Structure formats: structure tokens, C-alpha cells
Amino acid sequence: MAKATSIKEGLAKWEEKNGSKACDAKCVKLCGELPPIEKMDASLSTLVACEQLSLSSNAIEKIANLQGLKNLTILSLSRNLIKNLNGLEAVGDTLKELWISYNNIEKLKGVHVLKKLEILYMSNNAVKELPEFRKLADLPCLVDLLFEGNPLKENLADPTVYLEMVMKELPKLKKLDNTPIVRNDDED
């Protein structure tokens, strides 16, 4: 089996392809590397100007080494092998969007550090328990949630029950599963 691509190797390929230094780039995409990236290694800390980082469609199992990414507002880790949201502390004060659909996330421990998160795309994961879903209430700025494809939603046969549960748990949410939320009590 081929050795995994390291972040360092991925960044070197990115620089060659883009003709610029990754450390100066606002947007870095290392998606679907062949062989896939398996680890978010310390080389990520060189991306000091990066505002959007995409590591989608790789084989990453855990979130790590985000210290140094002081300007990061969008992180895309969709289509990996991630099981939890630990490791986001370093970007907790800057991250506004987290795209983490199609992973193996069952527990939402660690999500509370994302104090500025507005958009969370986490469809097609493994969240099946209401207490885990309730951890999303710790996100004061969350307005857009993509959650379809998680067992918690799929096990609620009645879409009205799901919507009512979400509206109760996340009163500030404006959009759920790509559909605007209309509340009867909206004053604005």
C-alpha cells in the first residue's frame, strides 16, 4: 500500500501547481490527495495567512495542529474518517464555518469551543442521541445547520417532530438542512 501524503508534501504540490507560497495564501485546498492525507500534521502551522482550508476527501481520522492558523474562518474536512470534534480549540475564536459532512462523528464533544461558528455542515455523520445534538446549543452564533443523514434525524419519521425539536434546542437557527426556518414568534 502506498504511503500517505503528508501535509508538507501536499503543500509542496500545491505551491508547485499554484506558483505561490502556501504560507501567504488565503485559501488552501488539499482535497482528494493521492495517496490520501491521513494526518493533520504540524506543517499546517505554516499557513499563517490562510482564511479557508480544505482537506476534504482524504483519510484524516482526527483534527489536529490548527495552532498558527490565526485567520482561519472556513475549515472543510468533509469526506474523511473523523470521529469527533476535539482539536478545534486553536481556531475556536475565528472559525465561522465548519464543513464536516460524510465523516463518522457520533459525539459532539469539543464543539463548544467554536464561539463564532455561524455555519455547520455536518450531514451524513453518526449522531444518534439527543444529548449529543443538544451540545450545538453551546454555539451562540449558529444560524445555518445541515444535519440530514444523521441517525437522530433519520430515526424521527415525522419531519415536523424533527423541526420542532431543532427549533426548541436551537432558537437562533435560521436555516436547517438548506431550508429557511419560519417561526411564528419572529419579531424581526
Secondary structure, DSSP 8 states (H G I E B T S, - for coil): ----B-HHHHHHHHHHHHTS-GGG-SEEE--S-SS-B----GGGGG-TT-SEEE--SS---S----TT-TT--EEE--SS-----TT-GGGTTT--EEE--SS-----TTGGG-TT--EEE--SS----HHHHHGGGG-TT--EEE-TTSHHHHT---HHHHHHHHHHH-TT--EETTEE---TT---
